[in-house]
Amino acid sequence: MSFRREAHTPRGGPDGGDGGNGGDVWLVADRNVSSLLAFRDHPFRKGESGVHGQGKRKHGRRGDDIEVPVPEGTTVRRPEGDIVADLTQQGDRWLAAEGGRGGRGNSRFLSNKRRAPSFAEQGEVGQETWYDLELKLTADVALVGFPNAGKSTLISVISAAKPKIADYPFTTLTPNLGVVRRSGREMIVADIPGLIDGAAEGRGLGHQFLRHVERARVLLLMLDLAPVDGRSADDQEAALLAELGAYQPDLLDRPRLTIGTKTDQAELDWDGQRISAVTHLGVDRLVEQLLTMVTAARDAEPLAGEGFVVHRPAPEGVEIVRLDDTTFEVMGRDARRAVALSDLTDIDALVYAQNRLERLGVYRALARAGANDGDTVVIGKFAFDYESES
């Protein structure tokens, strides 16, 4: 609230400026984000506050919005379980919390009947709420190899995943997922249960295992250089590629890298790239290669088209909630804003608030809800005694 004060103008009019709106919080689907791990240690996101208005009709600056990147395929639910947004493709955006609207300065309330308004409007508190974020993970890298090729050991070394590890085949019966983070980049690696000959025809749960490879961006073929059955690395590679091609031919066109494992106890010749997950030999180089391949595969994917689904809640109106026999609470953003004035003891401010509530239909709604003269009406932080219009 401010009045113009200048030389030779002792009784200038109101010149209080408006406050800036608060910043909004947006959730944005980003294909370069692979997980929701960023929310584990830092679950809160907050838009910037607006700047206060000043005299001379100086309006405050609006607070900056904040965009929160989430993986493609993120579903947003209210704590009650209702789905409010599906962010399925790159660039999908959803307004998670709206910043409060800035309060209006006293110059906004100037009228023919109100020549010197001595009240202003308080800034609105922004929305604050909790959401449950769910993600159906799609692996960036699928580890493909025969049983006991060292897949579980590798994923335990490069990520925080803790799969069951033993020196016998079929230790892994269900896929294990690990999130690998390096230098601000991340990827999801899936430890696929070991394939066997005939997997493409369904032998040994082959279809259940192979379906986890379908949507992986990059394939890492792991050849056991110390196999129990003495099978050569070349034979292993040929058999793995044959099973992948028989199950889904376009898997052979997927970016892939082939490595030999168990270098620390190798018994077979292999001219290609080697690693040892136990001694960490070649592991860092492998992770950098995979990150580069995953980034290139993401960049090569087409941008989102139409068809993504965003759920939006119905607009909020005025609602009357009966707290007890003589107490009613008026719910609704517009109603709360109507009484958010700096000084309701000012008669002009009180008349303005009453007129605003009447235009919103609050009095009629209270009468329909059964309010009687003398009952307490709560709106936001304020409480009033109800008086019927008659």
C-alpha positions in Angstrom: 0.0 0.0 0.0 1.4 3.4 -1.0 0.3 6.9 -1.7 2.1 9.3 -4.1 4.0 11.9 -2.2 5.7 14.6 -4.2 6.5 18.2 -3.9 3.5 20.4 -4.4 1.3 17.2 -4.4 0.6 16.6 -0.7 -2.4 14.5 -1.3 -1.5 12.3 -4.2 -3.5 9.2 -5.1 -2.7 5.6 -4.4 0.3 4.2 -6.3 1.0 0.8 -4.7 2.3 -1.7 -7.3 1.3 -5.4 -7.6 3.4 -8.3 -6.3 4.9 -10.8 -8.8 3.3 -14.2 -9.2 5.2 -17.2 -7.8 6.9 -19.6 -10.1 5.3 -22.8 -11.2 6.7 -26.4 -10.9 6.5 -28.4 -14.2 7.3 -32.1 -14.7 8.9 -32.6 -18.1 9.6 -36.0 -19.7 13.3 -36.2 -20.7 14.7 -39.2 -22.5 18.2 -38.4 -21.1 16.9 -39.2 -17.6 16.7 -42.9 -16.9 15.4 -43.1 -13.4 13.8 -41.3 -10.5 16.8 -41.6 -8.2 17.1 -37.8 -8.1 14.1 -37.8 -5.9 15.4 -40.2 -3.3 17.6 -37.7 -1.5 15.9 -34.5 -2.7 12.2 -35.1 -3.0 11.1 -31.5 -2.9 10.9 -29.0 -5.8 9.9 -25.3 -5.3 9.3 -22.5 -7.7 10.9 -19.1 -7.1 8.9 -16.6 -5.0 7.7 -13.4 -6.7 9.1 -10.0 -5.8 7.1 -7.5 -3.7 5.4 -4.6 -5.3 6.6 -1.0 -4.4 5.4 2.5 -4.5 5.2 4.5 -7.7 3.2 1.6 -9.2 6.4 -0.5 -9.4 5.2 -4.1 -10.0 7.3 -7.0 -8.6 9.0 -9.4 -10.9 7.5 -12.8 -11.4 9.2 -15.8 -9.9 11.0 -18.2 -12.3 9.3 -21.5 -13.1 11.2 -24.7 -12.4 11.2 -27.6 -14.8 11.8 -31.0 -13.2 13.1 -33.7 -15.7 11.6 -37.1 -15.3 12.1 -40.3 -17.4 9.8 -41.0 -20.3 7.0 -43.3 -19.1 6.5 -41.6 -15.8 3.1 -41.8 -14.3 2.0 -39.2 -11.7 -0.5 -40.2 -9.0 -2.0 -38.4 -6.1 -1.4 -40.1 -2.8 -5.0 -41.4 -3.0 -4.0 -43.3 -6.1 -5.7 -41.2 -8.8 -3.6 -40.8 -12.0 -3.3 -37.1 -12.9 -0.6 -37.3 -15.7 1.1 -39.8 -18.0 4.4 -38.4 -19.4 5.1 -40.9 -22.0 7.3 -39.2 -24.6 10.1 -36.7 -24.8 8.9 -33.1 -24.1 5.6 -34.0 -22.4 4.9 -31.4 -19.8 2.6 -31.2 -16.8 1.9 -28.4 -14.3 2.5 -30.1 -11.0 2.1 -27.1 -8.7 1.0 -23.6 -9.6 2.7 -20.6 -8.0 0.6 -18.2 -6.0 -0.7 -15.1 -7.7 0.8 -11.8 -6.6 -1.3 -9.5 -4.4 -2.6 -6.3 -6.0 -1.5 -3.0 -4.8 -3.9 -0.4 -3.4 -3.9 1.5 -6.7 -6.0 -1.4 -8.1 -8.9 -0.7 -5.8 -9.3 2.9 -6.8 -12.9 3.7 -7.8 -15.3 6.6 -7.9 -16.6 5.6 -4.5 -13.3 4.7 -3.1 -10.9 7.6 -3.8 -8.2 6.6 -1.3 -8.1 2.9 -0.7 -5.9 2.2 2.4 -5.6 -1.5 1.9 -3.9 -3.9 -0.5 -4.2 -7.6 -1.3 -1.8 -10.1 0.2 0.1 -12.4 -2.1 -1.3 -15.9 -2.5 0.4 -18.9 -1.1 1.4 -21.3 -3.9 0.1 -24.8 -4.2 1.9 -27.4 -2.1 1.2 -31.1 -2.6 2.6 -34.6 -2.7 2.7 -36.9 -5.7 3.7 -40.5 -6.2 5.9 -40.9 -9.3 6.0 -44.3 -10.9 8.1 -45.5 -13.7 8.0 -48.7 -15.8 11.7 -49.0 -16.4 13.0 -49.7 -19.9 16.6 -50.8 -20.0 19.1 -48.7 -21.9 21.5 -51.7 -22.0 20.7 -55.4 -21.9 23.4 -57.8 -20.9 23.0 -60.9 -23.1 25.0 -64.1 -22.6 24.8 -67.8 -21.7 24.4 -68.8 -18.1 27.3 -68.0 -15.7 28.9 -65.6 -18.2 29.4 -63.0 -15.5 26.4 -60.7 -16.1 25.3 -60.5 -12.5 28.9 -59.8 -11.3 29.3 -57.0 -13.9 26.0 -55.2 -12.9 26.9 -55.5 -9.2 30.2 -53.7 -9.9 29.0 -50.9 -12.1 25.7 -50.1 -10.2 24.2 -50.5 -6.8 22.2 -53.6 -7.8 22.7 -56.6 -5.6 21.8 -59.7 -7.7 22.4 -63.2 -6.4 25.8 -64.4 -7.6 27.1 -68.0 -7.6 29.4 -70.1 -9.8 26.7 -72.3 -11.2 24.3 -71.7 -14.2 20.9 -70.1 -13.8 21.7 -68.1 -10.7 19.6 -65.3 -12.2 15.9 -66.3 -12.8 14.4 -62.8 -13.1 16.0 -59.6 -14.6 18.0 -57.3 -12.4 18.1 -53.6 -13.1 20.9 -51.3 -12.2 21.3 -47.6 -12.6 24.8 -46.5 -13.7 25.7 -42.9 -13.2 28.9 -41.3 -14.4 29.8 -37.6 -14.9 26.2 -36.4 -14.9 25.1 -39.1 -17.3 23.1 -42.2 -16.4 21.7 -45.4 -18.0 19.8 -48.4 -16.9 21.4 -51.8 -17.3 19.4 -55.0 -17.3 20.9 -58.3 -16.3 18.9 -60.7 -18.4 18.8 -64.4 -17.3 21.2 -66.5 -19.3 20.0 -67.8 -22.7 20.3 -71.4 -23.8 20.1 -72.9 -27.3 16.5 -73.0 -28.5 15.5 -70.0 -26.4 13.8 -68.3 -29.4 11.5 -71.4 -29.6 10.6 -71.0 -26.0 13.0 -73.6 -24.6 13.9 -73.0 -21.0 11.7 -69.9 -20.4 13.4 -68.4 -23.5 10.5 -66.1 -24.5 10.1 -64.8 -21.0 13.8 -63.9 -20.9 14.1 -62.5 -24.5 11.1 -60.2 -24.1 13.1 -58.1 -21.7 15.6 -57.4 -24.5 13.0 -56.1 -27.0 13.0 -52.4 -25.9 16.7 -52.1 -24.9 18.5 -49.4 -26.8 21.9 -51.2 -26.7 22.9 -54.9 -26.5 26.0 -56.0 -24.7 27.0 -59.6 -25.7 29.1 -61.2 -23.0 31.2 -64.2 -24.0 32.5 -66.5 -21.3 36.2 -67.0 -21.7 36.3 -69.7 -19.0 33.2 -71.8 -19.8 32.5 -75.0 -18.0 31.6 -76.8 -21.2 34.7 -75.5 -23.1 32.5 -73.8 -25.8 34.6 -71.3 -27.8 33.9 -67.6 -27.8 33.1 -67.5 -31.5 30.6 -70.3 -31.1 29.0 -68.5 -28.2 28.7 -65.2 -30.2 27.2 -67.1 -33.2 24.7 -68.9 -31.0 23.6 -65.7 -29.2 23.1 -63.8 -32.4 21.2 -66.7 -33.9 18.8 -66.8 -30.9 18.3 -63.0 -31.0 17.6 -63.0 -34.8 15.2 -66.0 -34.6 13.2 -64.3 -31.8 13.1 -60.8 -33.4 15.2 -60.1 -36.5 15.5 -56.3 -35.9 17.4 -57.0 -32.7 20.4 -57.7 -34.9 20.2 -54.1 -36.2 20.3 -52.8 -32.6 23.6 -51.1 -31.5 25.6 -53.7 -29.8 29.0 -54.3 -28.2 30.7 -57.7 -27.8 33.2 -58.4 -25.0 34.9 -61.4 -23.5 34.5 -61.9 -19.7 36.4 -63.5 -16.9 39.8 -62.4 -18.2 41.3 -63.2 -14.8 40.7 -66.9 -15.4 40.5 -67.0 -19.2 41.1 -70.3 -20.9 39.9 -69.4 -24.4 41.5 -67.3 -27.1 39.6 -64.1 -28.0 40.9 -61.2 -30.1 38.1 -58.8 -29.1 37.7 -56.5 -26.1 38.1 -58.1 -22.7 37.0 -57.3 -19.1 37.2 -58.8 -15.7 34.4 -57.7 -13.4 36.2 -59.3 -10.4 39.5 -57.3 -10.9 37.7 -54.4 -12.6 40.0 -54.7 -15.6 38.5 -52.8 -18.5 35.3 -52.0 -16.7 35.6 -48.2 -16.7 36.4 -48.1 -20.4 33.3 -50.4 -21.0 31.0 -48.1 -19.0 32.2 -45.0 -21.0 31.6 -46.9 -24.3 28.1 -47.9 -23.2 27.2 -44.4 -22.1 28.3 -43.0 -25.4 26.3 -45.6 -27.4 23.2 -45.0 -25.2 23.4 -41.3 -25.7 23.7 -41.7 -29.5 20.8 -44.2 -29.5 18.6 -41.7 -27.6 19.5 -38.9 -29.9 18.6 -41.0 -32.9 15.1 -41.7 -31.6 12.3 -39.6 -33.2 10.8 -36.8 -31.3 7.4 -37.3 -29.7 4.4 -37.1 -31.9 0.8 -36.7 -30.8 -1.1 -39.1 -28.6 0.4 -38.6 -25.2 -2.1 -38.4 -22.3 -2.2 -35.6 -19.7 -4.8 -35.7 -17.0 -5.9 -32.4 -15.5 -8.1 -32.0 -12.4 -11.4 -30.2 -12.8 -11.4 -26.4 -12.1 -11.8 -25.6 -8.4 -15.0 -23.8 -7.5 -16.6 -22.8 -4.2 -17.5 -25.6 -1.8 -19.0 -25.4 1.7 -17.8 -28.0 4.3 -19.6 -28.3 7.6 -17.1 -28.7 10.4 -19.6 -29.0 13.2 -23.2 -27.9 14.0 -22.3 -24.2 14.0 -19.1 -24.0 12.0 -18.7 -23.9 8.2 -15.6 -23.7 6.1 -15.6 -22.1 2.6 -13.2 -24.0 0.3 -12.0 -22.6 -3.0 -9.2 -20.4 -4.3 -11.3 -17.5 -5.3 -13.0 -17.3 -1.9 -9.7 -17.4 -0.1 -8.3 -14.7 -2.3 -11.4 -12.5 -1.7 -10.5 -12.1 2.0 -6.7 -12.0 1.5 -6.5 -8.2 2.1 -4.0 -6.4 4.2 -6.4 -4.8 6.7 -9.9 -6.2 7.1 -10.6 -3.8 9.9 -10.7 -1.1 7.3 -14.3 -0.5 6.4 -13.6 -0.1 2.7 -11.6 -3.4 2.7 -14.4 -5.1 4.5 -17.1 -3.9 2.1 -14.9 -4.9 -0.9 -14.5 -8.4 0.6 -18.2 -8.8 1.2 -19.1 -7.7 -2.3 -16.6 -10.1 -3.8 -17.9 -13.0 -1.8 -21.5 -12.2 -2.8 -20.5 -12.2 -6.5 -18.9 -15.6 -6.0 -22.2 -17.0 -4.6 -20.7 -17.8 -1.2 -23.7 -16.4 0.8 -26.2 -18.4 -1.3 -24.1 -21.5 -0.9 -23.9 -21.0 2.9 -27.7 -20.6 3.1 -28.2 -23.9 1.1 -25.8 -25.6 3.4 -28.0 -24.7 6.4 -26.0 -21.8 8.0 -27.8 -19.7 10.6 -27.2 -16.3 11.9 -24.3 -16.3 14.4 -22.7 -19.4 13.0 -18.9 -19.3 12.4 -17.7 -19.2 8.8 -14.0 -20.0 8.2 -12.3 -18.8 5.0 -8.6 -19.4 4.8 -7.0 -17.9 8.0 -10.1 -15.8 8.8 -13.2 -16.5 10.7 -16.5 -14.5 10.5 -19.9 -14.5 12.1 -22.5 -15.4 9.5 -25.5 -13.1 8.9 -28.2 -14.0 6.4 -28.8 -11.6 3.5 -32.4 -11.1 4.7 
